[in-house]
Amino acid sequence: MTNKMNTAADRDRRQRNGQVRGRDLYWGFTLGILSNLATIFMLHSSVGTMGWAMTAMIVGTFIFVMINSFDCMDDLKANADDMDEEEAATNFGNKFLNAPWGMFKGVVTLIFGALLRISY
């Protein structure tokens, strides 16, 4: 028995899982960006009077977005690893298997690091 999900029902299930986790990644990242924009506005308008509160907000949002985004990316990567050879040979399958998941995780981390850096 192989570890691959080869039947039509398995491919359909993988597609639905990818759709749901992709949506979760999109909305988690969107909430993080909106929160960052609100934080930048508050930093600009408060002129340093709320330093610790802003730091707590940035770190709390980072933890939420990090857990959400990294979990979604890991699920999407596992979804890609479950493709059979025929599906992996398609253009989409090849691109999905070769997606730079580590780079995406690094960008999420850098965004929040930059926000912490400009707050001090």
Residue frames as a rotation matrix with the C-alpha (Angstrom) as fourth column:
MET 1
0.580 0.814 0.000 0.00
0.814 -0.580 0.000 0.00
0.000 0.000 -1.000 0.00
THR 2
-0.395 -0.721 0.569 1.36
0.702 -0.636 -0.319 3.41
0.593 0.274 0.758 -0.93
ASN 3
-0.484 0.126 -0.866 1.09
0.691 -0.553 -0.466 6.64
-0.538 -0.823 0.181 0.98
LYS 4
-0.996 0.069 -0.062 -0.33
-0.093 -0.757 0.647 8.50
-0.002 0.650 0.760 -2.01
MET 5
-0.201 0.979 -0.017 -3.95
-0.013 -0.020 -1.000 9.49
-0.979 -0.201 0.017 -2.43
ASN 6
-0.915 -0.402 0.025 -4.64
-0.024 0.118 0.993 8.11
-0.402 0.908 -0.118 -5.92
THR 7
-0.384 0.820 0.424 -8.36
0.896 0.442 -0.043 7.66
-0.223 0.364 -0.904 -6.38
ALA 8
-0.372 0.345 0.862 -10.67
0.452 -0.744 0.492 10.27
0.811 0.572 0.121 -7.90
ALA 9
0.732 0.665 -0.148 -12.32
0.417 -0.265 0.869 10.77
0.539 -0.698 -0.472 -4.49
ASP 10
0.306 -0.715 -0.629 -8.90
0.858 -0.080 0.508 11.34
-0.413 -0.694 0.589 -2.93
ARG 11
-0.664 -0.536 0.521 -8.00
0.726 -0.628 0.279 13.92
0.178 0.564 0.807 -5.57
ASP 12
0.090 0.795 0.600 -11.33
0.326 -0.593 0.736 15.67
0.941 0.129 -0.312 -4.97
ARG 13
0.806 0.162 -0.569 -10.76
0.583 -0.051 0.811 15.63
0.102 -0.986 -0.135 -1.21
ARG 14
-0.176 -0.950 -0.259 -7.24
0.915 -0.255 0.312 17.01
-0.363 -0.182 0.914 -1.70
GLN 15
-0.535 0.050 0.844 -8.64
0.548 -0.739 0.391 19.80
0.643 0.672 0.368 -3.90
ARG 16
0.542 0.810 0.225 -11.25
0.281 -0.427 0.860 20.73
0.792 -0.403 -0.459 -1.30
ASN 17
0.602 -0.401 -0.691 -8.69
0.761 0.024 0.649 20.65
-0.244 -0.916 0.320 1.51
GLY 18
-0.500 -0.833 0.236 -6.38
0.863 -0.457 0.215 22.86
-0.072 0.311 0.948 -0.53
GLN 19
-0.178 0.535 0.826 -9.20
0.392 -0.732 0.558 25.29
0.903 0.423 -0.079 -1.20
VAL 20
0.817 0.540 -0.204 -10.16
0.370 -0.217 0.903 25.53
0.443 -0.813 -0.377 2.48
ARG 21
0.366 -0.752 -0.548 -6.58
0.805 -0.040 0.592 25.87
-0.467 -0.658 0.590 3.74
GLY 22
-0.537 -0.508 0.673 -5.77
0.795 -0.571 0.203 28.37
0.281 0.645 0.711 0.99
ARG 23
0.268 0.731 0.628 -8.75
0.279 -0.682 0.675 30.45
0.922 -0.006 -0.387 2.08
ASP 24
0.850 0.014 -0.527 -7.62
0.527 -0.027 0.850 30.22
-0.002 -1.000 -0.030 5.71
LEU 25
-0.162 -0.983 -0.081 -4.13
0.937 -0.179 0.300 31.36
-0.309 -0.028 0.951 4.71
TYR 26
-0.397 0.076 0.915 -5.53
0.590 -0.742 0.318 34.27
0.703 0.666 0.250 2.70
TRP 27
0.563 0.730 0.388 -7.81
0.164 -0.558 0.814 35.53
0.810 -0.394 -0.433 5.47
GLY 28
0.692 -0.394 -0.605 -5.28
0.687 0.101 0.720 35.03
-0.222 -0.914 0.341 8.26
PHE 29
-0.413 -0.891 0.188 -2.67
0.901 -0.370 0.225 36.95
-0.131 0.263 0.956 6.31
THR 30
-0.177 0.436 0.882 -5.21
0.448 -0.762 0.467 39.65
0.876 0.478 -0.060 5.38
LEU 31
0.852 0.498 -0.161 -6.17
0.338 -0.290 0.895 40.14
0.400 -0.817 -0.415 9.03
GLY 32
0.288 -0.840 -0.459 -2.49
0.859 0.014 0.512 40.38
-0.424 -0.542 0.726 9.92
ILE 33
-0.569 -0.498 0.654 -1.84
0.769 -0.605 0.208 43.03
0.292 0.621 0.727 7.26
LEU 34
0.238 0.735 0.635 -4.90
0.281 -0.678 0.679 45.06
0.930 0.016 -0.368 8.31
SER 35
0.855 0.007 -0.518 -3.79
0.518 -0.037 0.855 44.84
-0.014 -0.999 -0.035 11.91
ASN 36
-0.155 -0.985 -0.082 -0.31
0.941 -0.172 0.292 45.99
-0.302 -0.032 0.953 10.88
LEU 37
-0.394 0.074 0.916 -1.76
0.550 -0.779 0.299 48.97
0.736 0.622 0.266 9.02
ALA 38
0.709 0.685 0.169 -3.83
0.217 -0.440 0.872 49.92
0.671 -0.581 -0.460 12.06
THR 39
0.596 -0.569 -0.566 -0.74
0.738 0.110 0.666 49.57
-0.317 -0.815 0.486 14.26
ILE 40
-0.462 -0.775 0.431 1.32
0.880 -0.460 0.117 51.78
0.107 0.434 0.895 11.94
PHE 41
0.034 0.561 0.827 -1.44
0.289 -0.798 0.529 54.40
0.957 0.221 -0.189 12.04
MET 42
0.915 0.329 -0.235 -1.53
0.294 -0.143 0.945 54.25
0.277 -0.934 -0.227 15.86
LEU 43
0.170 -0.934 -0.316 2.26
0.925 0.040 0.379 54.49
-0.341 -0.356 0.870 16.07
HIS 44
-0.486 -0.328 0.810 2.21
0.705 -0.695 0.142 57.50
0.516 0.640 0.569 13.77
SER 45
0.188 0.678 0.711 -0.51
0.070 -0.731 0.679 59.28
0.980 -0.078 -0.185 15.72
SER 46
0.892 0.239 -0.383 0.62
0.363 0.127 0.923 58.44
0.270 -0.963 0.026 19.27
VAL 47
0.414 -0.819 0.397 4.26
-0.398 -0.555 -0.730 59.61
0.819 0.144 -0.556 19.05
GLY 48
-0.419 -0.806 -0.419 5.70
-0.075 0.490 -0.868 57.00
0.905 -0.332 -0.266 21.40
THR 49
-0.343 0.305 0.889 3.21
-0.911 -0.338 -0.236 57.21
0.228 -0.891 0.393 24.27
MET 50
0.635 0.655 0.410 2.04
-0.719 0.695 0.003 53.62
-0.283 -0.296 0.912 23.91
GLY 51
-0.145 -0.837 -0.527 5.30
-0.956 0.255 -0.142 51.74
0.254 0.484 -0.838 23.31
TRP 52
-0.856 -0.222 0.466 4.70
-0.397 0.861 -0.318 48.62
-0.331 -0.457 -0.825 25.40
ALA 53
0.073 0.958 0.278 1.07
-0.220 0.287 -0.932 48.32
-0.973 0.007 0.232 24.36
MET 54
0.560 0.074 -0.825 2.06
-0.817 -0.115 -0.565 48.55
-0.137 0.991 -0.004 20.69
THR 55
-0.534 -0.816 -0.221 4.79
-0.827 0.559 -0.066 45.97
0.177 0.148 -0.973 21.18
ALA 56
-0.635 0.375 0.675 2.31
-0.193 0.769 -0.609 43.60
-0.748 -0.517 -0.416 22.80
MET 57
0.466 0.861 -0.205 -0.13
-0.391 -0.007 -0.920 44.15
-0.794 0.509 0.333 19.94
ILE 58
0.256 -0.457 -0.852 2.52
-0.955 0.018 -0.297 43.54
0.151 0.889 -0.432 17.28
VAL 59
-0.786 -0.606 0.117 3.84
-0.617 0.767 -0.175 40.41
0.016 -0.210 -0.978 19.00
GLY 60
-0.350 0.744 0.568 0.33
-0.187 0.539 -0.821 39.07
-0.918 -0.394 -0.050 19.63
THR 61
0.632 0.566 -0.529 -0.68
-0.596 -0.082 -0.799 39.60
-0.495 0.821 0.285 16.02
PHE 62
-0.131 -0.776 -0.617 2.58
-0.960 0.256 -0.118 38.02
0.249 0.577 -0.778 14.85
ILE 63
-0.810 -0.149 0.567 1.93
-0.387 0.863 -0.324 34.92
-0.441 -0.482 -0.757 16.94
PHE 64
0.172 0.955 0.240 -1.60
-0.195 0.272 -0.942 34.62
-0.966 0.115 0.233 15.55
VAL 65
0.674 0.082 -0.734 -0.51
-0.720 -0.146 -0.678 35.10
-0.163 0.986 -0.039 11.94
MET 66
-0.398 -0.898 -0.188 2.56
-0.912 0.410 -0.024 32.89
0.099 0.162 -0.982 12.37
ILE 67
-0.624 0.217 0.750 0.57
-0.215 0.876 -0.432 29.97
-0.751 -0.431 -0.500 13.80
ASN 68
0.463 0.886 0.021 -2.19
-0.159 0.106 -0.982 30.36
-0.872 0.451 0.190 11.21
SER 69
0.588 -0.237 -0.773 0.06
-0.805 -0.262 -0.532 30.91
-0.076 0.936 -0.345 8.20
PHE 70
-0.511 -0.859 -0.021 2.66
-0.859 0.510 0.040 28.28
-0.024 0.038 -0.999 9.03
ASP 71
-0.425 0.434 0.794 -0.01
-0.137 0.836 -0.531 25.67
-0.895 -0.334 -0.296 9.75
CYS 72
0.682 0.705 -0.197 -1.81
-0.257 -0.022 -0.966 26.44
-0.685 0.709 0.166 6.47
MET 73
0.301 -0.647 -0.700 1.45
-0.949 -0.129 -0.288 26.33
0.097 0.751 -0.653 4.52
ASP 74
-0.701 -0.552 0.451 2.40
-0.622 0.783 -0.007 23.00
-0.349 -0.285 -0.893 6.10
ASP 75
0.003 0.793 0.609 -1.02
-0.001 0.609 -0.793 21.58
-1.000 0.002 0.002 5.22
LEU 76
0.779 0.257 -0.572 -0.72
-0.517 -0.254 -0.818 22.81
-0.356 0.932 -0.065 1.64
LYS 77
-0.188 -0.921 -0.342 2.76
-0.979 0.202 -0.005 21.30
0.074 0.334 -0.940 1.37
ALA 78
-0.640 0.031 0.767 1.45
-0.271 0.925 -0.264 17.97
-0.718 -0.378 -0.584 2.73
ASN 79
0.483 0.874 0.045 -1.37
-0.143 0.130 -0.981 18.21
-0.864 0.468 0.188 0.21
ALA 80
0.513 -0.382 -0.768 1.17
-0.858 -0.221 -0.463 18.65
0.007 0.897 -0.441 -2.59
ASP 81
-0.564 -0.802 0.195 3.23
-0.811 0.582 0.049 15.72
-0.153 -0.131 -0.980 -1.33
ASP 82
-0.261 0.557 0.788 0.16
-0.147 0.784 -0.603 13.45
-0.954 -0.273 -0.123 -1.58
MET 83
0.430 0.432 -0.793 -0.19
-0.817 -0.187 -0.545 13.94
-0.384 0.882 0.272 -5.34
ASP 84
0.562 -0.234 0.793 0.34
0.333 0.942 0.042 10.89
-0.757 0.240 0.607 -7.51
GLU 85
-0.454 -0.880 0.142 2.83
0.461 -0.096 0.882 10.89
-0.763 0.465 0.449 -10.40
GLU 86
-0.253 0.435 0.864 0.21
0.946 -0.076 0.315 11.73
0.203 0.897 -0.392 -13.04
GLU 87
0.800 0.600 -0.035 -1.08
0.585 -0.764 0.271 14.75
0.136 -0.237 -0.962 -11.13
ALA 88
0.439 -0.723 -0.534 2.44
0.268 -0.462 0.846 15.87
-0.857 -0.515 -0.009 -10.16
ALA 89
-0.433 -0.640 0.635 3.45
0.771 0.102 0.628 15.85
-0.467 0.762 0.450 -13.84
THR 90
0.496 0.657 0.568 0.95
0.837 -0.536 -0.112 18.61
0.231 0.531 -0.815 -14.70
ASN 91
-0.211 -0.559 0.802 2.10
0.316 -0.815 -0.485 22.24
0.925 0.150 0.349 -14.79
PHE 92
0.435 0.453 0.778 0.10
-0.566 -0.534 0.628 23.05
0.700 -0.713 0.024 -11.67
GLY 93
0.977 -0.048 -0.208 1.35
0.174 0.741 0.648 19.97
0.123 -0.669 0.733 -9.85
ASN 94
0.168 -0.984 0.062 4.95
0.855 0.115 -0.505 20.76
0.490 0.138 0.861 -10.69
LYS 95
-0.219 -0.211 0.953 4.60
-0.069 -0.971 -0.231 24.37
0.973 -0.116 0.198 -9.58
PHE 96
0.688 0.583 0.433 2.79
-0.493 -0.063 0.868 23.33
0.533 -0.810 0.244 -6.40
LEU 97
0.831 -0.422 -0.362 5.48
0.534 0.788 0.307 20.78
0.156 -0.448 0.880 -5.49
ASN 98
-0.126 -0.976 0.178 8.27
0.902 -0.187 -0.388 23.31
0.412 0.112 0.904 -6.07
ALA 99
0.654 0.415 0.633 6.68
0.145 -0.889 0.434 26.23
0.743 -0.192 -0.642 -4.18
PRO 100
-0.422 -0.905 0.044 9.21
0.191 -0.136 -0.972 27.96
0.886 -0.402 0.230 -1.88
TRP 101
0.564 0.763 -0.316 7.36
0.444 0.043 0.895 27.40
0.696 -0.645 -0.314 1.41
GLY 102
0.083 -0.619 -0.781 10.38
0.986 -0.060 0.153 28.39
-0.142 -0.783 0.606 3.51
MET 103
-0.835 -0.372 0.406 10.66
0.468 -0.868 0.167 31.72
0.290 0.330 0.898 1.72
PHE 104
-0.012 0.916 0.402 6.96
0.127 -0.397 0.909 32.42
0.992 0.062 -0.112 2.37
LYS 105
0.641 0.208 -0.739 7.46
0.712 0.197 0.673 31.72
0.286 -0.958 -0.021 6.07
GLY 106
-0.373 -0.866 -0.332 10.51
0.915 -0.404 0.026 33.99
-0.157 -0.294 0.943 6.11
VAL 107
-0.653 0.197 0.731 8.56
0.252 -0.854 0.455 36.84
0.714 0.482 0.508 4.51
VAL 108
0.497 0.864 -0.083 5.81
0.319 -0.092 0.943 36.56
0.807 -0.496 -0.321 7.15
THR 109
0.419 -0.426 -0.802 8.47
0.898 0.065 0.435 36.78
-0.133 -0.902 0.410 9.87
LEU 110
-0.637 -0.743 0.206 10.26
0.769 -0.631 0.102 39.72
0.054 0.223 0.973 8.22
ILE 111
-0.127 0.669 0.732 7.08
0.310 -0.674 0.670 41.77
0.942 0.312 -0.122 7.91
PHE 112
0.838 0.501 -0.216 6.50
0.330 -0.151 0.932 41.67
0.434 -0.852 -0.292 11.65
GLY 113
0.150 -0.871 -0.468 10.18
0.950 -0.005 0.313 42.15
-0.275 -0.492 0.826 12.44
ALA 114
-0.623 -0.337 0.706 10.20
0.610 -0.774 0.169 45.29
0.489 0.536 0.688 10.31
LEU 115
0.327 0.821 0.468 7.10
0.177 -0.539 0.823 46.57
0.928 -0.186 -0.322 12.09
LEU 116
0.767 -0.137 -0.626 8.76
0.639 0.077 0.766 46.05
-0.056 -0.988 0.146 15.48
ARG 117
-0.267 -0.963 0.042 11.88
0.957 -0.260 0.128 47.78
-0.112 0.075 0.991 14.18
ILE 118
-0.488 0.087 0.868 10.04
0.372 -0.879 0.297 50.92
0.789 0.468 0.397 13.02
SER 119
0.622 0.782 -0.035 8.12
0.356 -0.242 0.903 51.12
0.697 -0.574 -0.429 16.29
TYR 120
0.717 -0.423 -0.554 11.34
0.544 -0.158 0.824 51.91
-0.436 -0.892 0.117 18.21
